[in-house]
Amino acid sequence: MNAETPAPPDSDRTDIDVVVVGAGIAGLYALHRFRAQGLTVRVFEAADGVGGVWYWNRYPGARCDVESVDYSYSFDAALQQEWNWSEKYAAQPEILAYLEHVADRFDLRRDIRFGTRVTDAELDETTLRWQVRTDTGAVASARYLVLAVGPLSNANTPAIDGLESFAGQLLHTSRWPHDGVDFTGRRVGVLGTGSSGIQAIPCLAEQAARLTVFQRTPNYSVPAGNAPLDAAARERQKADYPARRRLSMASGGGSPHQAHPKSALDVSEQERRAAYEQRWRLGGVLFSKTFPDQLVDNAANDTARLFWEEKVRAVIENPRDADLLIPRDHPIGTKRICTDTNYYQTYNRDDVELIDLRTTPIVEIDTAGVHTSAAHFPLDALVLATGFDAMTGSVAKMSIIGRGGQTLNEAWRAGPRTYLGLGVTGFPNLFNLTGPGSPSVLANMVLHSELHVDWVAEAIAFVESRGATGLEARPDAVAAWVAECTNRAADTLMPSANSWYLGANVPGKPRVFMPFVGGFGAYGEIIAEVAAAEYRGFDLVTV
């Protein structure tokens, strides 16, 4: 480019420092952090707006299972003080409004290409740059490729004979119409009783003339105990933010609540019950972390399971429904505990029917409804609450080609292989955020995103300071980390469940326990130590 030709503005450049894929929680912070470091950044986002999972998941009852005050960015003190959460557990519209506020407050939209899905990214080994292509024809060449696609963003649609022939309204919870759906006077079916189904079912029952729930596998759910936040509560929370964040970053899951100091088996029945009662009132997923040994010892886990079952049976009137709704195939907490509002009480309604697909499986779906082995259920609408191809699904949809023409899908054919969840051998300068090999969905995803983005930003600064071209995970480091994650999981009860942590909900997917189970705080210490040791386990690469 000669002196008379001005450089194009960053928004038009195709030769940039960092491409970020995804404008959800991680992608928004990545854009802000990298830009503040003086890097040119381009974000490609398939949706027409920011928010990631909170842009797409607009189904009735969609709500976070981490307290609002904790499920928020910590990088800017003024942002923490100016935003006012209205509820203990925020619903989807409020979370999306918050993320839109962040995008506007930090002027992020100008570097995001909305409605643009990345289809291919190929490493140019002569320059160590990533050549990125999209479905709109937009292209970019970047030194660094950061995947911020999220672990729960690729919808899982079950393969059921005749599904495409259904003449009624077919919906998936992860792709809900933005203008909502009116179910008044309609016969509605819901397939799936995971987190999205458990949240949606009570809301759908309020509208539908009749609701039929097709349950494949029951899940454990704990009442959210949600409540509005008044000005006094918000003031207390904001005053306590520094201490709250410190506790969260050092905790097992990214929230400030600490487990009981003793084993569930080393306290009296009275003390144990009081601890469970306290967590029950707190609400949600943290019930599985009441005692430190709940997820490593079957006997300790049984104390939690029996307490939970007593609570749930007390609110379900029909013993047959209670028997069907209580899991028998996995210890409590080894699948993510769901968070609900009057879920179990919904089955007390005369216009709600629970169908057990383990005893009467779906044979086919026709134009008029669902055929099980026992009956036909006519429906006007069918909601698929069937979750996601978690952890790797969204990455797998892209063709990412590294050294020697090997694709990431080929490298991960037997299961994902990473170093620290961040780097992959053969794919220099590619960083995957909050995915397999990291705490991922076992932690608060906002703080986890900040942790990963800060680490990647500092790694880029390290590469630049050394005059190198890139950073690449070594094979021995990857092998050691995969073994570390596998061994840590094997020391818990977690692999005993057929969960999406293992990919068990997607036929043909390798059965590998994907998250790091050692705890969010411990993981943060590990990756900080690696960075302090000049990125031990990575090779500096120069071309």
N, C-alpha and C positions, 0 to 999 in steps of 0.2 A: 504494500500500500504506500503510494507516494505522499509527499508532504501536502499536495493539494487536495487529497481525498480524505475527508474527515472519517474517523472511526465511527461505525454505526453505534447507535445507542444500545445499551445492554439488552433491551427488549427485543431488538432485531438481530442480535448477533447469533451466529451458529457455531462459532468457535469460542467456547467458554470454559470456565474452570470446573464447575460442578453441575451435573444434571441430577436433580432429585425427582424420583418417581413417586407421586402421591402428595396431595395437599391436605392430609388429615393432621392429627395432632403432631406426629413426628415431622412430617414434611414442612409444616408451617414454621416450627421452631428451627428446623435445619436451614430453611431459607433465611430467616432472621439472623441466625448465628453465623452462617458462612458469609453472608453479605457484610455483617459487622466486622468480619476479619479481612475485608477488602477483596473477597473473591467475587467473580462474576458467577451468577447462579441462574439456572432455568429450571422451573418446576413444571412437569407435565402431569396433568390431572384428568382422568377420564370423565369425571362428573362435571356438571356445569357450575359447581360452586365448591367452596372449601368445606371441610368437616370430616372427610373420610367416612368411616362407619356411621357417623352421626348424620351425615348427609343422606345416606341410603336407607338406614333403618328407622323408618317413620311409622312403624306399625303401632296400633293402639297399645298403650302401656309401656312403650319402650323407655327404659330408665337405666341409669348407671347403678352398679352395685358397690361402688366406692363412694364414700361421702363427698358431697360437692366441694367442700372446703379443701379436701385433699386431691380431688380429681381436677386440678387446675395447675397452670404453670407457676413455677417458683422463680423464674429467671428475672423477673422485673417486680421490684417491691411496690412500685406505684400501681401496677396492674392488679396486684393482690389486694390492695387497699380500695381501689375504685370499683371493682366488680362486686355486686351484691347478689348472692345466691338466694333464691326464694324458698328452697326446700333442703332438707337434710340430704336426700338423694335426688339429684336433678333429673328431670325428664328430658327426652330427646330435644324438644324445641328449645329449651333453655341452654342445653349444652351447645347446640348448633349456633344459637345467638351469641354465646360466649366466644366461640371460635371465629365467627364472623367479625365480632368486635376486635379480636386480636389481629385478624387480617387487616382490618381497616386502621387500627391504631398504629400499627407498625408498617403501614403502606406496603403490604406484601403482594397484593393482587397484581401489581404491574409486572412482576416476574413469573407469573403463573400462566400457563396455557391451559385453559379449561376446555372440556370437551375433546381432549386429545389423549388417546391411549397409546402408551409405548408398546410397540409390537416386537421390536428387535433392538438388541444392543450387541455390537461386535467389537472385540478388542483388536486394534491395529497394533500388532506386535512390534512394528518398526518404530512407532512413536509412543507406544503405551497410552494411546488415547482411545476412549470409547466412542464408537460411532453409533448414535442413537437414532432410530427411526420410529415413526408414529403412524397411526391409521389415518391421519389427516394429510400426510405428506410432509409435515414439519420434521426437520432433522436438526441434529446438533452433534458437535464433536467436543468431548469433554475429557479433561484429565481424570476426573473422579466421577464415579457413578454411585449414587446413594439410593438404595431401595427403601422407600418409606411407605410401602404398600399395605402394611398392617397384617397382623396374623389372622384376623377375622374379617375378611373382605370378599372372599370368593364364594359365592352362594353354592350350596350343595343341593342339587335337585335329584331326588331319587328316581331310579329307573323302574317305573311301574307300567305294566302293560296298559295301554289305552289312555295314559295320562293326557296325551295331546288331543284326544277325541272329546274331552270334557267340554260340554257346550255352555256351562255356567261360567262364572268369573273365577279365574285361576290366579292366585296371588302367592308371592313368596315374601316372607317377613323382611328379608334383606333388600327387597326392591319394591317398596310400598309406594303407591301413587302419592304424589306430593299434595294433591288436593283432598286426600282422604277417601274413605269408602263408607257409604251408608248401608248398613246391614239390616235396617229396620224391616221387620216382617219377613225376613229371608231365612231359609234353611242353610245353615253354615256348617261346614266340616273343617276341622283343624287336624292336620297330620303332624305329629311331633309334640313332645312335652319336655323339650329342653328349655333353655333360658328364655328364648323368644316366645315359645308356646305358653310357658307358664306365666309370662307377663301379659300376653295378649288375651288369653282365654277368659279371664274375668271381665275384661272390657268388652269382648265380643258377645259374651253372654248377656250383657246389659242391653244390647241392641237386637240381637237375632231373635227370630220367632222360635227357633230351635237350634241348639248347638250340639254337634256330635264330635267328640274328641276321640281320635284314633291314636291310641298310645302304643308305641313300639316298646319302649323301655322307660319305666318310671325313674324319676330323678329326685334327689333330696333338694328341698327348698325350705328356706327360712324366711319368715315375714320380715319385710324391710324395716318395719317400725318407722316409716317415714313420717315427717312432721314439717310444718312450715317453720321457717327461720324468721324470728322477729329481729328488730334493730339491735336489741340488747345482745342476742345470741351472736349476731354477725360481728358486733363490736368486740365481744370476747374472743371470737375466733381470730379476728384480724390482729388483735393485740398479741395473740399467742403464736402467730405464724412462725417466727424464727425457731422457737423450741419445737413446734409441731413438725416443721420440715426436717430438723435434725433427727428427731425420733423416726420419722418416716424413712429417711435415707439409710438409716442403720437397721431398719426392721427387716423382717422376713418377706413382707409383701408390699412395702411402700406406703404403709399407713402408720399412724403413731401409736396404735394399740398394741400392747405387749401381752404375750402369753403368760398364764399363771406360772410362777417360778418352779413349781413342783410337778412331778408326774401325776397324771390322773389317777394312778393306782396308789399314790403315796399320801393321799389326803382322805379325810373322812367322807362318808356319804353326804353329810350335811354341807361340808365345805365344797365338795365337788358340785353338788347341785346348785349351790349359790353362785359358783363360777359360771355354770352353764346358763343359769337364769339371767345373769348379768349380760352375757354375750347374746342371749336370745333377745333381750331388750335393745341391745345395740343394733341387732338386725344383720341379716345378710351373710355374705360369704365368710366373714371372719369367725363364724361359729366353729369352723373346722380348725381354728388355731387357738381355741380356748386353753388347751394344755399343750406343752411342747412335744408330747409323745403320741398325740392322736393319730398322726399319719405314719407312724413307724412301728406301732405295737397294736396287734389285733385286740388284745384285752382292753387297752386304753380306748381304742376306737369304739369298742362295744359300749362303753359307758356313755359316749356321746350319741351313739345310734339309738340306744334304748331311751335316753332322755328325749331325743327328737321324735321317736315313734310315739311316745306317750303324749307329747304335745299335739302331734298331728291327728292321732286317733280321736283326741278329745273334741276336734272341730268337724269331723266327718260323721254324718248321721248314719250312712249306710255301711255296715261292716264289709260288704262285698267290695264296695268302692275303695274303702280304706285298705283292704288287702291288696287290691290292684295298684294302688298309688304308692305303696311302700316298697322301696327297692329291696331285693334279696340277693342281688348278684354282685354287689361291690361294697366295700367299706365306705362309710360316710366321709365325704371330702376327697375321695380319690377321683371322682368326677367333680367338676366345679360345682359347688353348691349354688343353687339358684336363689334369687331374691324376689319375693312376690308380695302382692297385696291381695289378700283374701282368695288365693288360688284354691286351696283345699275346700274352703267354704262354698265355692262356686258349684261343686258337685252335689250340694244339697238342694239345688234348684230342680224343679220338676221338668224344666225345659232344657236340661243339660244331660247328655248321656255319654258314658265312658265305655269305649270299645277296646277290649284287650286283643291286640294283634298277635300276641304270642300264641293264643289259643285259637283265634279265628283270623288268620292273616288275610291281607288284601289279595284277592285273586286278579282283579282287573278294575280299571276305571272306565266307565262308558260315558256316553253323552249326558246321561241323567244323574250320575252319581258314582258311588263306590260300592263295588261288590266285594264282600269278604266271603270266607268259606261258609259263613252261616246265614248271611242276609244281604239284601241290597238296601243302600241308604241313599234316597233321593236328595240331591243338594242343589241349591242355587249358587253357592259359592264354596270354593275349596281353598283353604289357606295352608300353604306348605311352610311349616315352622321347622324346617329340617336342617338348619344351621349352615355350616361352612366347611369347605375343604380347608381346614385350619392350618396355620403356620407356614405352609409351603404353597398353597393353592394359587395365590395371586402371583407369586414369583414364577411358578411353573407355566403360567399362561403366556409369559414372554419368552422369546428365543434369545437367550443370553449366551454368547459364544466367546469363550476365553482362549487360552493358549492352545495351539495345535488344532483349532477348530472344534474343540470339545464344548458341548453345551452344558449349562449348569444342570439341566435335567438329566443328562447322562452322568455327570459327576455325582448326582444325588439319587441315582437310580435305586440304590439299596437303602436309601434314607439320607437325610441331610447331614453333611459333614462340614463343620465350620471350626474355626479357632475363635473362641470366646463368643461365638454367635455373630461375629462381625466380619471376619475374613475367610476367604476360601482359596485354597491352593489352585493355581492356574488362572486366577481371576484377579490380577493386581489392581489396586485402586478401586475395587468394588467393595462396598460396605452395605451389609443388610441390617436394618434396624429392627429391634424388638422381635426377632424371629427365633428359629430353632437354635439351640445352643446357648440361649440367654434365658433369664427368668420369664421373659415374654408375658404371656397371659396369667402367670402366677403372681404378677406384681401390678401395682398401679401404673397404668400405661402412660400417664402424663409424665410422672417423674422418671420412669424408665426411658421414655423418649428423650428427655433432657439429658439423662446420663449418657446415653449412646451418642447423641449428637455432639455433646461437649467433647467426648472422647475422640470422635472422628475429626472434629475441628482441630483439636490439639495434635492429632496424628498427622494431619495435612500440614500444619505449621512445622512439625518436626521434619517431614520430608523436605519442605521448602528450605528449612534452615541448614540442611545437609547438602543442598544442591543436587538432590537426587530426583529421579523421575517418578518413583512410586514406592508402594509398600505392598508386600505380598506374603500371605501366611505360608509358613513352611510346612511340608507334609508331616514331619514328625510332631510339630506342635498341634496340627489338626488331629492326628491320630491320638495323641495324649489327651486332648480336650474331649474328644468323642468318648474315649474310655472313661474319663473323669465323670462326664455327665451320665453315662450308662451306669457306672458303679454307684454313684450317688442315688440315682433313681432306684436301683436294685435294693438299696438299704432302706427303702420306704415301702409303704403299701401302694404307692401310686400306680405301678405297672399292673396291679391286679385287676384294674377296671378296664373294660373295653371302651375307652374314652377317646375323644378326638385329640387328646394329648398324644395318643399313640397312632392317630390316623385311622382308628377302628371304624369310623363312620363313613369311610369312603372305600368302596370295594376295590381291591387290587393295590391299595396304597401300602407301602412297606410298614411293618409294625415296628416302629422305633419310638421310644419315649423322647419327645422332642425338646421340652423345656429343661432348663437348668433348675434343679430343685433345692439347691443349697441355700437359697434365700437371697433377697434383693441386696441387703447390706453386705453380705459376704461376697456376692458377685461384684459389687462396686469396688470392694477392696482388691479383689483379684485383678480386675482390669486396670485399676490405678497402679498396682504394683508392676504390671506388665509395661505400662507407659513409662513409669519411673525408671525401669531397667532398659530404657531406650528401645521399647517395643520388642522385648524379648519374644521370640517365636515368629517374628516377622523378618523378612529380608528387605533391606533397602535395595531398590532396583534402579539402575541408571541405563539409559539408552542414548 
